[in-house]
Amino acid sequence: MRAYKIVATVVAVPMLLFGMGGVAVADDISNNIDLTIDAGAEVMPLNVGGSTGTTTLYVDPTGTKKDPADGKSGCNFQGNVTTLRLSLISSDPSVATVRPSTVNFTSCDDTHLLTITPLATGTATISASETFNDTTYTFNLAPVTFDVTVTGSSNTAPTVSAGGVTEGASYDMGTVLSPTCNVIDPEDGNSSFAADLSAITGDYASDGIGSQTASCSYTDAGGLTASSSVIYSIIDPSAPVISYILAPATADPGSNGWYTSDVSLAWTVSEPESLNSLVKTGCENQNITIDQLENTYSCSATSAGGSAAQQDVTIKRDATAPLVSYTSANGTVGLNSWYTSVVTATFTGTDVTSGPVTATQTATSSGEGETVTIDSPAFTDNAGNTTPAGTASQSFKIDLSKPTNVAFVGGPADTASYYYGSVPLAPTCTADDAVSGLASCQVSGYSSLVGPHTLTATAIDNAGWTDTATTRSYSVLKWTLNGFYQPVDKGGVLNTVKGGSTVPLKFEVFAGATELTSTLVVESFKTKIVNCASGSGAEDAIELVTTGGTSLRYDTTGGQFIQNWKTPTGAGSCYSATMTTIDGSSITALFKIK
């Protein structure tokens, strides 16, 4: 009768762990009946009266992880100064015995050969127990245990080996694995059959990634059983793959890499072999709907198959055109906020994201008027967004021309002559100004005094422009004074008169052909002492003196002005007597008191 048994054990990739349950424990003490170290008892088939069986005990440090029981990784023995002593026993010494019954381990390189002697048919279990341990660490003795089956016939025990896979090897997921059990039996003949595969175990067993055991067991017709197993790994052969979709796929042409509309970024990370082992870093989908400076979005991933290179996507978005504002104006400033020249306005563009291509620009006025609008130029930012011309227009009052048609109204005629007292009143002026309007029109140079005069009309508009009309000239003439008449002589003659006498000073005043008779035309009558030698040297006595008041009067009978002058006393003194009219004309006579 043949019996077949297939067992599989799985541990997590990439580390392959041996021992009970595939979990790192204390250092293992194992036999070498098969190639694995596990808690399952191996089978050693023997015959009564036949040859003894042998196996070797050895130490297997259970790897790099610290044993949770003793807190130590690696070999528990320290420099051949510590000892582990084991006692070996048979569960049924009447069936089979084991020698030696005691072994000592002092290093992880120690091995001990056990000899099993079959005595009677049946089954006995060989196991070990710890009798001494000064290493302060723990050991796993379960792998030492094996069963001895003793038969009474001369049947040769079969041998079983696993094929199709190799102990400790790794195989890509998806590779077709067909482990087999190969039996060599002298009596029954050689045979093969499919190995028994354990469930895959490990952190990502649900993905089919981990450790698996192919086990073989065969019982021949004589009742002897042989077994073997192989542990191998199933691995993920490829790292994750990262891709993304960027919409729009590229920035707008001419935008220097800036997006000027909404942008979406969608990541895809594929891992078909070991999805449950996939760990993504970053990889968040993005929907960028507001302006932002350059920002890098990243995605990286690892799985049981390895690491995918990090993918970076850099996005900068500016969908907002520059903000344009009026800054200043340059021109000739007149009055009342008017400019009297062409105005150059400066505008500033600001853009907090990509920045303006040109920060400032100017524009020049055209025409004149109370509302001359200067449109701001178009501003473009580095992303290509453009603010059209005119969003920040500015208005100015501009007057580029002087007043026109300046003209006199009334007043003296050009090149005319007027006698004093007959000069026309001062003229006014008018002018036109169609832009800022006329502020004033003023005439200068007017005078009614004797002499030549020039009139100037000046117009001023509200912007401060002035214009002067063609000048107008005229003359004011003196009056004609006739006298002093007899008894007074002029011409430097010293008129001699007795002191205290009243001398009549007679004269006439003419404005052209018109005789003036109002005493108001006389401004003053003044006398003063003079040097008697200041005259011509001639003397002439006053033949006629008068009496009465000394006030000025106009004698309508004689048709002349009379100013009576009572001479002072003091013989030998000389005087001048001067009559001055209001036009500034005057006549003078000299007198000598005797």
C-alpha positions in Angstrom: 0.0 0.0 0.0 1.3 3.5 -0.9 0.4 6.7 0.9 1.1 10.2 -0.5 1.3 13.4 1.4 2.2 16.9 0.1 2.7 19.9 2.5 3.5 23.6 1.7 4.6 26.5 3.9 4.7 30.2 2.8 6.7 33.1 4.2 6.7 36.8 3.2 9.0 38.0 0.4 11.8 39.1 0.1 13.1 37.5 3.4 12.9 33.7 3.5 12.5 32.5 7.1 12.8 29.0 8.4 11.5 27.5 11.5 8.1 27.0 13.0 5.3 28.7 11.2 7.8 30.7 9.1 8.3 33.2 12.0 11.7 34.1 13.3 12.2 32.4 16.7 15.1 31.3 18.8 18.1 29.4 17.3 16.9 26.1 15.8 18.5 22.7 16.6 17.5 20.4 13.7 18.2 17.1 12.0 19.2 16.7 8.4 16.8 13.9 7.4 15.4 16.4 4.8 16.5 19.9 3.8 13.9 21.8 5.7 13.7 23.0 9.3 10.1 22.7 10.5 7.9 21.4 13.3 6.8 18.4 11.2 8.4 15.2 12.2 10.5 13.6 9.5 10.3 9.8 8.9 13.3 7.4 9.0 12.4 4.0 7.7 14.4 1.0 9.1 14.2 -2.8 9.0 14.5 -5.3 11.9 17.9 -6.7 11.7 18.8 -4.3 9.0 21.3 -1.5 9.0 21.2 1.3 11.5 20.0 4.7 10.5 21.9 8.0 11.0 21.2 11.8 11.0 23.2 14.8 12.0 22.1 17.4 14.5 23.1 21.0 13.7 22.5 24.6 14.9 20.7 27.1 12.6 20.8 30.7 13.9 17.4 32.0 12.9 18.6 35.1 11.0 18.9 38.8 11.4 15.8 39.5 13.4 15.9 39.6 17.2 14.2 36.7 18.8 11.2 38.1 20.7 11.9 35.5 23.4 15.5 36.4 24.2 16.0 39.7 22.3 19.1 38.5 20.4 19.8 38.1 16.7 22.3 35.7 15.2 24.1 32.8 17.0 23.3 32.4 20.7 26.7 31.0 21.5 29.5 33.3 22.6 33.1 32.4 21.8 32.9 28.6 22.8 32.5 29.6 26.5 28.8 28.8 26.7 27.1 25.3 26.5 23.8 23.9 25.5 23.3 20.3 26.6 20.6 18.1 25.2 19.2 14.7 26.2 18.1 12.4 23.2 15.4 9.8 23.9 13.3 7.3 22.0 9.6 7.2 22.8 9.7 3.4 22.5 13.2 1.9 23.1 11.9 -1.6 22.4 11.3 -0.5 18.8 14.4 1.7 18.3 17.2 3.3 20.3 19.2 6.5 19.8 22.9 7.0 20.6 24.5 9.1 22.1 21.8 10.0 24.6 23.5 13.3 25.5 25.2 15.9 23.3 26.8 19.3 24.0 26.8 22.4 21.7 29.3 25.2 22.3 29.1 27.0 19.0 26.8 27.3 16.0 29.4 25.2 14.0 29.0 22.1 16.2 27.3 19.0 14.7 26.5 15.6 16.3 25.9 12.3 14.5 23.0 10.3 15.9 22.8 6.5 15.3 19.4 4.8 15.3 19.3 1.0 15.9 16.1 -0.8 14.9 15.0 -3.6 17.3 11.4 -4.6 16.6 8.6 -3.7 14.3 6.7 -0.6 15.2 7.1 3.2 15.4 9.2 5.3 17.8 9.7 9.0 18.0 13.2 10.5 18.7 13.1 13.9 20.4 15.4 16.1 22.4 15.1 18.0 25.7 17.3 20.7 27.2 19.2 19.6 30.4 21.7 22.5 30.6 22.0 26.0 29.1 24.3 28.8 30.3 24.0 31.0 27.1 21.1 33.0 28.7 19.3 32.6 25.3 16.6 30.3 24.1 16.7 27.4 21.5 14.0 25.7 19.4 14.3 21.9 19.8 11.1 21.0 17.8 13.0 20.4 14.5 15.1 17.7 16.1 12.1 15.4 16.4 11.7 12.6 13.8 9.8 9.3 13.6 11.5 5.9 13.2 9.3 3.2 11.4 10.7 -0.3 11.8 9.4 -3.2 9.7 10.0 -6.8 10.1 10.7 -7.7 6.5 13.8 -7.2 4.4 11.9 -4.5 2.5 14.2 -1.7 1.3 13.0 1.8 2.4 12.1 4.1 -0.5 13.7 7.5 -1.1 11.7 10.5 -2.1 12.9 13.8 -3.5 11.0 16.9 -4.8 11.6 18.0 -8.4 10.7 20.9 -10.6 11.6 23.5 -7.9 14.8 24.2 -6.0 15.2 24.8 -2.3 15.4 28.5 -1.5 14.9 29.6 -5.1 12.6 32.5 -6.2 10.1 32.3 -9.1 8.3 35.1 -10.8 4.6 35.3 -10.2 2.8 33.9 -13.2 5.5 31.3 -13.9 3.9 27.9 -14.2 5.3 25.8 -11.4 4.7 22.0 -11.4 6.6 20.5 -8.4 6.8 16.7 -8.5 7.7 13.9 -6.1 10.3 11.5 -7.5 10.3 8.0 -5.8 13.0 5.4 -6.0 12.0 2.0 -4.6 13.8 -1.2 -5.4 10.8 -3.4 -4.7 7.9 -1.3 -6.0 9.8 0.4 -8.8 10.4 4.1 -9.4 7.5 6.5 -9.8 6.6 10.2 -9.7 3.5 12.3 -8.8 2.6 15.9 -8.2 3.9 17.4 -5.0 1.5 18.6 -2.4 1.6 22.5 -2.4 0.9 24.4 0.7 -1.0 27.7 0.8 1.1 30.7 0.0 1.8 32.7 3.2 3.3 36.1 3.8 2.2 39.7 4.0 1.0 39.7 0.4 -0.3 36.1 0.2 -3.6 37.4 -1.1 -1.8 38.6 -4.2 -0.1 35.2 -4.6 3.2 36.6 -3.4 5.1 34.9 -0.6 6.6 31.5 0.4 5.3 28.1 -0.6 6.4 24.5 0.4 6.2 21.5 -2.0 6.0 18.4 0.1 6.3 14.7 -0.8 5.5 11.6 1.2 5.5 8.0 0.0 4.7 4.7 1.7 5.9 1.5 -0.1 4.1 -1.8 -0.2 6.2 -3.0 2.8 4.9 -0.2 4.9 8.0 2.0 4.9 7.4 5.7 4.5 9.8 8.3 3.1 9.2 12.1 2.9 10.8 15.3 1.5 9.9 18.9 1.1 11.3 22.1 -0.6 10.6 25.7 0.3 10.7 28.3 -2.4 9.5 31.9 -3.0 7.0 33.4 -5.4 8.0 37.0 -6.1 6.6 40.0 -7.9 8.9 40.4 -11.0 8.2 44.0 -11.7 8.0 47.4 -10.0 4.8 49.5 -10.2 4.3 51.7 -13.3 3.4 55.4 -12.9 1.7 57.4 -15.6 -0.4 60.6 -15.6 -2.8 62.6 -17.7 -2.4 66.3 -17.8 -5.2 68.4 -19.3 -4.5 70.5 -21.1 -1.5 68.4 -22.0 0.8 71.5 -22.5 0.7 75.1 -21.6 -0.6 77.7 -24.1 1.9 78.6 -26.9 3.8 81.7 -26.1 2.9 81.6 -22.4 6.4 80.8 -21.2 5.2 77.5 -19.7 2.3 79.2 -17.8 -1.2 77.7 -18.0 -3.9 80.3 -18.6 -6.9 78.1 -17.8 -7.9 75.4 -15.3 -5.5 72.4 -15.2 -6.2 68.8 -14.1 -3.6 66.2 -13.2 -4.7 62.6 -12.8 -2.2 60.0 -11.7 -2.4 56.3 -12.5 -0.2 53.7 -10.6 -0.5 50.2 -12.0 0.7 47.1 -10.1 -1.0 44.0 -11.6 1.1 41.4 -9.7 0.9 42.5 -6.0 -1.7 45.2 -5.6 -2.0 44.7 -1.8 1.7 45.5 -1.5 1.5 48.8 -3.3 2.4 51.9 -1.3 1.9 55.3 -3.0 3.6 58.5 -1.9 2.0 61.7 -3.2 0.0 60.7 -6.3 -3.0 62.9 -5.3 -5.0 64.1 -8.3 -5.1 67.8 -8.7 -7.6 70.3 -10.1 -6.0 73.7 -10.3 -8.6 76.4 -10.7 -6.8 79.4 -9.1 -3.6 81.2 -10.1 -0.4 79.8 -8.5 3.3 80.2 -8.8 5.3 77.2 -10.1 4.5 74.1 -8.0 5.8 70.6 -8.4 3.5 67.6 -7.9 5.1 64.3 -7.3 4.2 60.6 -7.3 6.3 57.6 -6.3 5.4 54.1 -5.5 6.8 50.8 -4.1 5.5 47.3 -4.0 6.8 43.8 -3.5 8.1 44.1 -7.0 10.4 47.1 -6.3 10.2 50.9 -6.5 9.0 53.1 -9.4 11.0 56.2 -10.1 9.4 59.3 -8.8 7.5 61.3 -11.5 7.3 65.1 -11.2 4.9 67.4 -12.9 5.5 71.1 -12.6 2.5 73.4 -13.1 2.2 77.2 -12.9 -1.1 78.9 -13.7 -1.9 82.5 -14.4 -5.3 83.2 -16.0 -5.5 86.8 -14.8 -4.6 89.7 -16.9 -2.4 92.5 -15.4 -4.1 95.2 -13.3 -3.5 98.6 -15.0 -3.5 101.9 -13.1 -2.7 105.5 -14.0 0.5 106.7 -12.4 1.5 110.2 -13.4 1.4 112.8 -16.2 4.1 114.9 -17.8 3.3 118.2 -19.5 3.3 122.0 -19.1 0.9 122.9 -16.3 -1.1 126.0 -16.7 -3.8 127.5 -14.6 -7.0 125.9 -13.1 -5.7 122.3 -13.7 -5.3 123.0 -17.4 -2.2 121.7 -19.4 -0.9 124.0 -22.1 1.1 121.3 -23.9 0.7 117.8 -25.1 0.4 115.5 -22.1 2.3 112.2 -21.7 0.6 109.9 -19.2 2.4 107.0 -17.5 0.5 103.8 -16.6 1.6 100.9 -14.4 0.8 97.2 -14.9 0.9 94.9 -11.9 0.6 91.1 -12.0 1.3 89.1 -8.8 1.7 85.8 -10.5 3.7 85.7 -13.7 4.5 89.5 -13.7 4.0 92.0 -16.5 6.2 91.9 -19.5 6.6 95.7 -19.2 5.8 97.3 -15.9 5.3 100.8 -17.1 4.1 102.3 -20.4 3.3 105.8 -21.6 0.7 107.3 -23.9 0.4 110.8 -25.4 -2.6 113.0 -25.7 -4.2 114.0 -29.0 -6.1 117.2 -29.5 -7.4 119.7 -26.9 -10.4 120.4 -24.8 -11.8 120.2 -21.3 -12.0 116.4 -21.5 -9.1 114.9 -23.5 -8.9 111.2 -22.8 -5.6 109.3 -22.9 -6.2 105.6 -23.1 -3.9 103.3 -21.2 -1.8 101.0 -23.5 -2.5 97.2 -23.6 -0.5 95.4 -20.9 0.5 91.7 -21.3 1.9 89.5 -18.5 4.5 86.7 -19.0 1.8 84.1 -19.3 0.3 85.9 -22.3 -2.8 87.4 -20.6 -3.5 90.8 -22.0 -5.4 93.7 -20.5 -6.8 95.7 -23.5 -6.1 99.4 -24.1 -8.3 101.8 -22.2 -9.2 100.0 -19.0 -7.5 102.6 -17.1 -8.1 105.7 -19.2 -7.4 109.2 -17.8 -8.9 112.5 -18.7 -7.1 115.9 -18.8 -7.9 119.5 -19.5 -5.6 120.5 -22.4 -5.5 123.9 -24.1 -2.8 124.3 -26.7 -3.7 127.7 -28.2 -3.7 131.3 -27.1 -6.8 133.5 -27.1 -7.7 135.0 -30.5 -9.3 138.1 -31.9 -8.1 140.4 -29.2 -9.6 143.9 -29.9 -10.0 147.3 -28.2 -13.4 148.5 -27.3 -13.6 152.3 -27.1 -10.9 154.6 -25.9 -8.5 156.9 -27.8 -8.1 156.3 -31.4 -4.8 155.0 -32.8 -2.4 157.8 -33.7 -4.9 160.5 -32.4 -4.0 163.6 -30.4 -6.1 165.1 -27.6 -5.8 168.2 -25.6 -5.5 167.7 -21.9 -9.0 167.3 -20.4 -10.5 166.0 -23.7 -8.9 162.5 -23.7 -11.6 159.7 -24.2 -12.1 157.3 -21.3 -9.9 154.3 -21.0 -10.8 151.5 -23.5 -11.7 147.9 -22.6 -10.9 144.8 -24.8 -12.5 141.6 -26.0 -11.1 138.3 -27.2 -12.2 134.7 -28.2 -11.0 131.4 -26.7 -12.9 128.3 -27.7 -11.0 125.8 -25.5 -10.5 126.8 -21.9 -12.5 130.1 -22.2 -11.5 133.7 -21.7 -10.5 134.5 -18.1 -9.9 138.2 -18.6 -9.0 140.9 -21.1 -7.1 143.9 -19.7 -5.8 147.2 -21.2 -2.6 148.8 -20.0 -0.8 152.1 -20.9 -3.8 154.3 -20.6 -3.2 157.9 -19.3 -4.9 161.3 -19.7 -1.7 163.2 -18.8 0.1 165.3 -21.3 2.5 163.3 -23.4 2.6 160.3 -25.8 0.9 157.1 -24.7 0.7 153.5 -26.0 -2.2 151.2 -25.2 -1.8 147.4 -25.0 -4.7 144.9 -24.8 -3.8 141.5 -23.2 -6.2 138.6 -23.2 -5.7 135.7 -20.7 -7.6 132.4 -21.0 -8.4 130.0 -18.1 -5.4 127.8 -18.9 -3.0 130.7 -18.5 -2.4 131.5 -22.2 -2.0 135.2 -23.0 -2.2 137.1 -26.2 -1.6 140.8 -26.9 -3.4 142.8 -29.5 -1.8 145.3 -31.8 -0.9 148.4 -29.7 -2.6 151.7 -30.1 -0.8 155.0 -29.7 -2.1 158.5 -29.0 -0.9 161.9 -27.6 -2.2 164.3 -25.0 -1.4 167.9 -25.8 -0.7 170.8 -23.5 -2.9 173.8 -23.1 -1.8 177.1 -24.6 -1.1 179.8 -22.0 -1.1 183.4 -23.0 0.1 186.1 -20.6 1.1 187.5 -18.3 -0.4 190.6 -20.0 0.4 194.3 -19.2 1.2 195.7 -16.9 3.6 192.7 -16.4 6.5 191.9 -18.7 8.0 188.5 -19.2 11.0 187.4 -21.0 13.4 187.7 -18.0 12.5 191.3 -17.4 12.6 192.4 -13.8 9.2 194.1 -13.2 9.9 196.8 -10.5 7.2 197.6 -8.1 6.8 199.2 -4.8 6.6 196.7 -1.9 3.1 196.2 -0.6 1.5 197.0 -3.9 -1.1 194.7 -5.5 -0.1 193.7 -9.1 -2.8 192.2 -11.4 -1.4 189.1 -13.2 -3.5 188.7 -16.4 -3.5 185.6 -18.6 -5.6 183.3 -20.9 -5.7 179.4 -21.2 -6.6 177.7 -24.5 -7.2 174.0 -25.3 -6.5 174.3 -29.0 -8.9 177.0 -30.2 -11.1 176.7 -27.2 -10.6 179.2 -24.4 -10.9 177.8 -20.9 -12.6 180.0 -18.4 -13.0 177.9 -15.3 -10.7 178.8 -12.5 -10.4 175.0 -11.9 -8.0 174.8 -14.7 -5.4 176.6 -12.5 -3.6 174.3 -10.3 -1.5 176.8 -8.4 -0.1 180.3 -8.1 3.3 180.4 -6.3 5.9 183.0 -5.6 9.5 182.7 -4.3 12.5 184.8 -3.7 15.1 184.5 -6.5 18.5 186.0 -7.3 18.0 189.4 -8.9 20.7 188.5 -11.4 18.7 185.6 -12.7 16.8 187.7 -15.1 17.9 189.3 -18.4 19.1 192.4 -16.6 16.4 194.5 -18.1 14.0 196.3 -15.7 10.6 197.8 -16.3 8.4 199.5 -13.8 4.9 198.3 -13.2 2.7 201.2 -14.6 -0.6 199.9 -13.1 -1.3 198.5 -9.7 -4.7 197.6 -8.3 -6.6 197.1 -5.2 -8.9 194.5 -3.9 -8.7 190.8 -3.1 -5.9 188.5 -4.2 -8.1 185.6 -5.3 -8.1 184.1 -8.8 -11.0 185.1 -11.0 -12.0 185.1 -14.6 -12.9 188.6 -15.9 -15.7 188.0 -18.4 -15.5 191.6 -19.5 -11.8 191.5 -20.4 -12.0 187.8 -21.4 -9.0 186.8 -19.2 -8.0 185.3 -15.8 -6.8 187.8 -13.2 -4.7 186.8 -10.2 -4.1 189.8 -7.9 -0.7 189.6 -6.1 0.1 191.7 -3.2 3.8 192.1 -3.3 5.9 191.8 -0.2 7.8 194.6 1.4 11.6 194.7 1.6 13.3 196.8 -1.0 15.9 195.2 -3.1 14.4 191.7 -3.0 13.5 189.8 -6.2 10.7 187.3 -6.7 9.3 185.0 -9.3 5.6 184.5 -9.7 4.5 181.3 -11.4 1.0 180.2 -12.5 0.6 176.5 -13.2 -2.5 174.9 -14.9 -3.7 171.4 -14.1 -2.2 170.1 -17.4 1.2 171.0 -16.1 1.7 174.1 -18.2 3.0 177.2 -16.5 4.0 180.9 -17.1 6.5 182.9 -14.9 7.3 186.6 -14.4 10.1 188.2 -12.3 9.7 191.1 -9.9 12.0 193.5 -8.0 10.7 195.1 -4.9 11.8 198.8 -4.4 
